[in-house]
């Protein structure tokens, strides 16, 4: 793995872990450029979002005193010890020791940092650490998921080949993490692989949905286009994939979510899924004014469809 890739991964981990020290939240991204109204009702402007007051950043010296800074430096030292074409056993030994760290928060933090210097050749040996733990009756579920996401990032084909060996329903989440990681790093290769993978494969729907979600993390428009293209070519349901896209859209703030919804094609079934997912997520935040505005933007027919389906599902659940 090259130095740039390591820096990006470790930088993301460090930012996530020391964000609370900075005392500020990253502002939501602005909306992507609208690609046409797609037949949506105008709906007016969304309720204004309240921006939090900015606070001063901590000094660099203060950040370097944090345990995460020391742990990152140690991880980079392990990276420098690696030899091309050989498993980095110093890294593997350190990861093994980290897994048996008793404090769960410390264990997860340190493990994620070490995964930042994991190369494709190291991944199978890290996978074996979990096998060792299984034989000892110890389970590291918190570390298991990010490991598969990271393996997908550094070597998608190998990760997918390994995780899809067995057809078991309880492995679907693991498969999804690997597929999402791959698509977040190299969506072109990931979707090319998916297009050549038979749709009769046991995990096909899981992989398709996860790849859409992984791609959407960095490119919501591109992920939406791919999701719709595949849905137009294959007899699949868009509901789960649309949920992944809605999650990514909401993370872009009100403007980004609005731009995404307005960019969708004028198709009642598609819009019903998209607005349904967005409305559900916004409703859970308690922002009733924004939820109501979304209903207005969707149009009465879409709201009626979603309400009818919701009542029908709840009725079945209570009988």
N, C-alpha and C positions, 0 to 999 in steps of 0.2 A: 504494500500500500504506500502511495507517495506521501510526502510531507504535507502537501496542501490538503489532502483528504483528511489526514490525522488532525491538522490544525482546525479544520472546519468542525469535525466531530467533537474534539475536546473543547473547542471554543463554545459550542452549543451547550455542552454539559456544564462548563464553568458558569456561563451566563445564567443557566437555569438554576444552578445551585446557589449562586451568590446574589440572585436578583432581589431577595428579601433584604439584603444588606443595603443595597442601593436605595431601597424605600420608594421605588417607583415602578409603575407598570408600563410596558411597552404600549404605545398608542396603537389602536387598530389600524390596519392598512386602509387606505382609501379605496373606494370602489373601482373596479376595473371598468374600462370604457364600455359603454353600452353598445351592443351589437344589433340594435333594432328592438322595437317594442314587442315584437312577436305576438301581436294581437292582444296584449294585456290591457286591462283597464288602466286609466291614468293614475287614479288613486291619490294624487297630490304628493306632498312631501312627507317623509317619515318624521315621527317625533324626534326632536333634537336630542343628541346624546350629550351628557354632561361630562366634560373633561376634568380629570383630577389635576390638582395643583402639583406642579413639578417640584421635586426636592433635589438638593445638591447631590452629586455623585460622591462616593467615598474616594479618598485619596488612594493612589496606586499602592502605597506602602501598607495601607490598612488591608487591602485585598490580599496582598502577598503574605500577610500574617495568618490568613485563614487556612484551615487544614486542607481544603480543596486545592489551594495553590501548591502546597507541598506535594500532595498526591499526584497532581498533574505533572509536576516536575519529575517525580519518580517514574511515572508512566513513560514520559519522553525519554528518560534514561534507559528504560527497558527497550524502547523502540530502537535506540541507537545501538544496543547490543545485538539486535537481530542480524542474522546472516541470510543473504538471499538463498532461496531454495531449501532452507532448513527451518523446522519448527523452532520457535523461540521458547525453549523450555524454561528459561528464567521467567518469562511472562506467564507461562502456564502454572508454574509453581506459585507465583505470586497470586494468581487468580484463585488457585485452590485454597491458599491461606485466607484470602479475602472472603471466600464463600463461607468459611467457618467462623467469621467474625460474628460475635454474638449480638451486637447491636444491629437491628435490621436496617435502620436508616443509614448507618455508616457503611454497612455491607453493600447495600444497593448503590450508594454513591461511589464507593471505591471500585466496585465491579464495573459500573458504567464508564468510569474514567479509563480503566484498564482495557475495556473493549475498544476504546478509541485507537489503540495501537495494535489491535488484532488484525492480522493479515489473512488472506484466503487460506494460506497453508497452515495457519494456526487454528482455524475454526473447528476442524474435526477433533483436535485435541481438547479444545474447550468443551465441545459437546460431550466428550468422554468424562469430563469432570462431573457432569450431571448424572451420567450412568454410574459413576462411582458413588455418588451421593444416594442414588436409588438403592444400590446394593446395601447401603448402610441404614436405609430407612429414613433418610433425610431428604426433604423436598424444598427446593428454592424457587418457589413459584414467582416471586417478585423479580428474580434475575432471569428466569427462564424466558419470559416474553421479550424483553429487550435484547437478549442474546440472539434470538431468531431474527428479530428485526435487523440487528447489526450484521448478522451473517448474510441476510438478504442484500444488504447494502454493499458489502465487500465482495460477495460472490453469489449472485442470485441463482445461477444455474445449479451450482453445487448444493446450495441451501434447499432449493425446491426438490432436487433429486432425492435428498436425504429425508426431508419431511413428508414427502408423498409416497414413501415406500409402503406404508401400511394404510389401509383404508379403514379408519376408525372415526366415528363421529366426535369422540372427545379430543381429537387432534385438529379439528377445524380451526380453532382459535390460533393454534401454533402455526398452521399452514398460512393463515391470514397474516400473521406477523411477518413471516418470511416474505410473502408476496408483496405486502405493503412496503417493506423495507427496500426491496428490489426496485419497485416502481418509483419510489421516492428518489432513488439515486440515478437510475437509468431507465426511464419509462419506455423509450423506444425499443430497447432490447427486451424488456419485460413483456410488452404487449406483442412483440413479434413472436416471442416464445409461446405466449398464450394462443396466438392465432394458429400456431402449428400443433398445439396440444388439442387432442380430440375433446369435443364438448361432452362426450359420454364419460369422460374421466370423473372419478368419484368427487373430486374437490373442485371441479371447474367453476361452479357458481361462486364458491368461497373465494377462489383465487381472483376471479374477475372483479368481484366487489372490492376486495382488499387492494388490488392494483389501482382501481379507480380512486380509492381513498388515498393511497400513497402518492399518486400523481397529483391529486388535488391539493396536497399540502403546499406544493410549490407553484402549481399552475392550474388554477380552477377552471379557466376557460379551456385549456387543452384537455383536461380530464373530462370535462363535460362533453366536448366534441367526440372524444374517443368512446365514452360510454354510450352516447347516442348512436354512433356509427356501428358499434358492435351490436347494440340492441336492434338496429335496423336490419342487420344481416343474420341474426340468430334468434330463434324462438325463446327468449329469456324475459324474465321480469326485471324491470328497472327499479323496483321499490327499494331494495337494499342499497344498490349503487347510488340512488338518489339521496338516500339518507347520508351516505358518506359525503356527497357533494354539498348537501345542506349544511353539514357540520363545518366544512371548510369555508363555505360562504359566510356563515355567522361569525366565524373568527375574523373576518375582514371588516366587521363593524356593520352598522346599518346601511351605509352607502354602498359597501361592497356587496352585501346581501341583496340589496335592491337592484343593483346593476345586474347581478347574476340572474335573478328571477325574471327581469325584463328581457334578458337576452335569450331566454328559452323559446323554442319554436311554439307556434300557436297550435297546441294539441291538448284537448281537454284532459285526456288520461295522463299525459306527461305533466301538465301543469298541476293537476290534482295531487300527484305524488310529491312534486317539488314543494308546492305551497303547504301541503299537509305536514311534511317533515319540518319545514321552516317554522310554521305556525306552532307546532307541538313544542319545538325547542324554545321558542321565544316565550310561549305561555308558561313554561316551567320556570322561567326566570322571574315571573311575577309582573312583568312589564305588560299589563293589560292594554295600555294605549297603543303600544307597538303591535301587539297581537291583533287588536281590532283593525289597525291600519293595514296590516297584511291581508286581513280578510277582505277589506275594501279593494285593495290592489288586485287580489285574485279574481274578484267578481263573484256575484251571488251564486252562480251555477257551480263553481268550484267549491265554495264553502258548503253548499248544500250536499254535494257528493261526499265530501269528507265527513260532514256531520252524520250523514246517513250511515256511512261505513263504520264510524266510531260507535254509534249506537248499536249497530248490528253486532259488532265484535263484543261490546260490553254485555249485550243481551246473552250471547252464547256463553260468556265467561261466568254468568251468574245463574245459569240453568243447570 
